[in-house]
């Protein structure tokens, strides 16, 4: 191995950055314990760091004492969760990504206009569960891929609209939307789906990176949708590609016969984990060249909830 090339942009997106700051600011303002329903973002290092500051992560709201401060994760939650929080007199701080909330708004708008909604996304993902929970059961039909789009059954007496999970593959989402439009020419929805800017930017950067390297490493959690998509993009380009939580997941046998390695990270992976990989490889490979491949520079920022603004 002679060269390591880092993709830019990589790592935290504005929604993840905001969510973590919501938790940190809440600890400063209200003291501990602060409760968070589910992982604030899909990254164990982030979760463990916040736990060390007195944050308590729970699976369900019935684990939160009445009257406590509770934070909802960046992935968004179902309407029933807001109702349950209100009934238990919990003080809610919503760390849902504004781009996810935009999808929720679109779902409600289509529903109120009398349309049936097709959601492109992965069953069981926190964001998809939250989006499905915005409307009564049966109002949204979930599909995952092109095959689903070609077979999905929808009400014949309603107009159709589609929405998408924000962290999908750009190319795959395009194919699914095309398949839907072929079957249902009058279906409406955003041309490229509801993919967030960070998803598209990181995939574009990795795609360019893949043309310059022999192997791809992506730092991110196994349950992080956007991180998995980056690793899969490398595989689609014919490269050995590995998703690693941190430096401890590295297998040095991967590097046999490899001259140039590409490195990126998912939108919920802290930069400190990326630098841990860089430092480890520099120590292992004498004279290792480290370069930064800049596709573009992001400057998106989301405001904190008014309750937490100084």
N, C-alpha and C positions, 0 to 999 in steps of 0.2 A: 504494500500500500504506500502510495506516494503523496496522494492529495485528498483533502476533505473539503467538499464544497457545501456551504450552508445556503438553504433557500430563504429568501426574504420576499414577501412576508411569511412569518411562521408564528406559532405560539398564540398567546392570548389575543382574543378578539375583544371588541369594545363591550359586548354583552357579558362575557366572562369577567373582564376587568371590573365592570360595574357591579356584578353580583358579589364578587369577593369584597369589594369596597363597601357594599351595603352591610355585609356581616361585620367587617372590621369597625366601621363607623357605629354600628348598633352596639357593639361591645363597649366602645368609648362612651357613648351617650347613656346607655341604660345599664351598663354593668353586666355581670354574668350571674346566672346562666342565660345565654341567648339560645333559643331553640331554632333548628333548621329542619324543615321537612324534606327528607331525602338528601342525597348529595347535592351541595350547592352547585357544583359542576362535576363532570365525570373525570375526576383525578384524585387518586388516593393521597398523593403528597399534599395537595391543597387541603383536602379534608382533614388529614392528620395535623397539619399546621394550625388550622383553625380550632381543632379540638384542644390543642395545647394552650390555646388562649381562653378556654372556658366555654367554647361553643358545644352544644349538645345536639347531635344529629338523631332524628327519630324517623321511624317508618310511617307512623300515622299520628294524627292530631290528638288522639285520645291518650297519647303518651306525654302530652304537654299540659302542665298544671294550668287550671283556669286563670285567666288574667295575665298570663305571661306574654312575652314578646316572641313571636314566631316569624320566621322568614321563609318564603317560598322560593324554590330553586330557580335557576336561570331558564329551565326548560318549560316553565309555565304549568299551571294546574287547572283541573276541571272546575266548573262553576260550583259543584257540590262542595269542594274543599273550602272555597270562600264562605259558603253558607254555614258549614260546620264550624269554621273559625269564629264567625259572628255569634253563633249560638253558644259557644263556649267562652265568649267574652275575651278572646285573644286579641292582642295588639299585633296586627299584620303589617309586615314590611315586605313588599313584593319585589323580589329580585329577578322576576321574569324578564328575559331579553325583550326589548321593545320590538324587535323584528318578529319574534314569536307572537307577541300580542297583536301585531299587525295581521298575522294569519288568522288569529282568533276573531278579530274584527271582520275580516273578509268572510269567514264562515258564517257569522251572524248576519251579515249584510245579504249574502246569497239566500240564507234560510228565510229571512224576512221578505225577500222578493219572491218566495215560493219555489226556489230552485232546490233540486237534490244535489248533494255535494259529493264529489269523489276526492278522497284524500290520498295522495301518493306518499307513502312512508313505510316505516318498518314497525310491524306490530310489536307491542311491548316496550318500545322506546318511550322514555318519560315524556318527551315532547309530543309524541303522537297520542299518548293517553290523555294528556292535557287538552289537546285540540279536539279529540273525539268527545271529551267531556264538556265542551262548550254548548252542545245542543242536545235535544232529546234523542234517545236511542233510535237508530234507524234513519236519522237525518243525514248521516255521513256514511259512505261506503269506503272502506280502506282497501287500497291495492298496493302491491309492492313492486311489480315489474311489468314488462311488456306483455308477457303471457296473461297476467291478470287483466290488463287493459283490453286485451282481445276477447276475454271471456266474461268480464264483469256484467252482472245483471242489475239493471237500474229501473226505477219506476217509469212506465211508458207515458204517464200523464203529466210529467213535470219537465221543465227546462233543466239543463245540467250546467254545473260549474265545477272546476277543479281547483284544489289548493295543494300545497306540498309541505312536507317537512323541510326545515331550513338547511339541513346538513347532508343532503344527498349528493351523489355524483352528478356533476353538471351534464356530462355526456349521456348518462343513463336516463336522467330525468327528461332530457330533450327527446329521447326515443319513446319514452312512455307517453309524453304529451302528444307526440306525433301519432302514436297508435290510437290514443283517445280521440283525437281530431278526425282521424280516418274513419272511425266507427261512428262518431257523433259530431258531424260537421258544425253543429250550432253550439257546441259546448263552449263556455267562456272561462277565462282564467289568464293569469299573467304569462306572457310569451315564454319566459324561461323558468316558469315556476316561481316559488317563493324562496328560492335559495338565498341565503344571506351573503352579503358582500365578502365576508371573511372566507366562507366556504369556496366561493369562486376564485378568490385571489390566491388562496393557498393551493388549490388544485392547479391553477395556471402556473404558479411558481414551480411546483413539483414536476409538472409536465415538461417545462423547459429544462429543469435540472436533470431529468431522466435522459435527455439527449447528450449529456456531458459526463455521465458517470457509469460505473460498472455494477454498482449495488446501491440500494436505497435503504436508509434507516429512517424510521418515523418514531419520534418520542410521543407517546400518548397512551391513554388507558385502553384496555381491551374493550370496555363498554362505551368508549367514545366513538360515536358514529362518524364524525368528521375525520378523526384520526385514522379509523379503519379505511375510509374512502381513499385517503392519501396513500396508504400502503398498497391498496388494491390497484391504484393508478400505476404504481411502479410495476406490479405484476403484469398488468395489461400491456405495459411497454416492453415486456420480456426481460425485466431485470429481477434478480434475486432481491426480495424486499422483505423487511422485517419491522414489525411493530413492537416497540420496547417501552416498558414503563419507565425505566431509567437505566443507568450504566450497568446495573447488576444483571440485566437481562442479556447483555452482550455475550456472544459466543465467538471466541477468536477464530474458530475454524471457518466462520463465514468469510473471513478476509483472505483466505488462501486463494492466490491467483488473481486477487482484485487489486487494481492500481488506483482507481478513483472512486471514492465513496460520497454519496449525496446524503445530506442530513436535513430533515425538516421536523416540524412538530405540530400536533393538533391544536385547535383553538382553545383547549382547556389545559394545555401543558405549560407549566412555568418555564421561563428561560433558564432558570438555574439548573434544571434537569438536562437541558440541551448542552449547557456549558460543562456540566459534569461529564458528558460523553466526549466533548471536545478535549477537555483536560486529560481524560483517561487515554484517549488515542494519541495525544501529543506525547504523553509519558511513555507509551508503548512503542511508538514509531519515531525514531530519531530523524530530525529534519523534515517532519511532516509539513507539507504546505497546506495552509488553511485559507480558503477563499470564501467570499460572500457573493452569491449571485442575486442581485436585486432586481426583481421583476417590477415591483412598484412599492411606494411607501404609503402606508395607511395613516390617516389622521382622524378617523371617526372616533367620536367620544359620545357617551350617553350620560345624561345627568342622573344624579342620585335622587331618590324620592325626596320630596320637599321636607319631610320630617327630619331628614338627616343632613340637609344642606346647612352649612354654617352661616 
